[in-house]
């Protein structure tokens, strides 16, 4: 029976991991696009290219529209994250919510590094900065397995 519990915990943990990191990724990327990449487009592209006034105005309108859509998308994803965390608490317990947050926290530094450097997965472990988070986040991710098992079957 314990083997079945362990297998259920592993599968459930992988499902939580998949949902957590994707929701976090959607939110962080939309925030970065809305506030940083749009400013980059304005400052570098529009200022350096010598575009006709009609094309420049049309491009500026499209950039504004993309920024509004990105902010709206980020807000919707933020509501989904809140609903997701509430659902893990309501249908599970506080431990399952903690595991979902642990997955999000362990993914955040890596996600920020990917966005800032522009390097997509799979990236070289040699180029990833070897700071404290490099060692803590994998430990935090692996700690979700026993934490979830405890909160599913012993809490």
Secondary structure in CASP SS format (residue, H / E / C, confidence):
PFRMAT SS
TARGET T0000
AUTHOR 0000-0000-0000
METHOD secondary structure of the structure
MODEL  1
X C 1.00
X H 1.00
X H 1.00
X H 1.00
X H 1.00
X H 1.00
X H 1.00
X H 1.00
X H 1.00
X H 1.00
X H 1.00
X H 1.00
X H 1.00
X H 1.00
X H 1.00
X H 1.00
X H 1.00
X H 1.00
X H 1.00
X H 1.00
X H 1.00
X H 1.00
X H 1.00
X H 1.00
X H 1.00
X H 1.00
X H 1.00
X H 1.00
X H 1.00
X H 1.00
X H 1.00
X H 1.00
X H 1.00
X H 1.00
X H 1.00
X H 1.00
X H 1.00
X H 1.00
X H 1.00
X H 1.00
X H 1.00
X H 1.00
X H 1.00
X H 1.00
X H 1.00
X H 1.00
X H 1.00
X H 1.00
X C 1.00
X C 1.00
X C 1.00
X C 1.00
X H 1.00
X H 1.00
X H 1.00
X H 1.00
X H 1.00
X H 1.00
X H 1.00
X H 1.00
X H 1.00
X H 1.00
X H 1.00
X H 1.00
X H 1.00
X H 1.00
X H 1.00
X H 1.00
X H 1.00
X H 1.00
X H 1.00
X H 1.00
X H 1.00
X H 1.00
X H 1.00
X H 1.00
X H 1.00
X H 1.00
X H 1.00
X H 1.00
X H 1.00
X H 1.00
X H 1.00
X H 1.00
X H 1.00
X H 1.00
X H 1.00
X H 1.00
X H 1.00
X H 1.00
X H 1.00
X C 1.00
X C 1.00
X H 1.00
X H 1.00
X H 1.00
X H 1.00
X H 1.00
X H 1.00
X H 1.00
X H 1.00
X H 1.00
X H 1.00
X H 1.00
X H 1.00
X H 1.00
X H 1.00
X H 1.00
X H 1.00
X H 1.00
X H 1.00
X H 1.00
X H 1.00
X H 1.00
X H 1.00
X H 1.00
X H 1.00
X C 1.00
X C 1.00
X C 1.00
X C 1.00
X C 1.00
X C 1.00
X C 1.00
X C 1.00
X C 1.00
X C 1.00
X C 1.00
X C 1.00
X C 1.00
X C 1.00
X H 1.00
X H 1.00
X H 1.00
X H 1.00
X H 1.00
X H 1.00
X H 1.00
X H 1.00
X H 1.00
X H 1.00
X H 1.00
X H 1.00
X H 1.00
X H 1.00
X H 1.00
X H 1.00
X H 1.00
X H 1.00
X H 1.00
X H 1.00
X H 1.00
X H 1.00
X C 1.00
X C 1.00
END
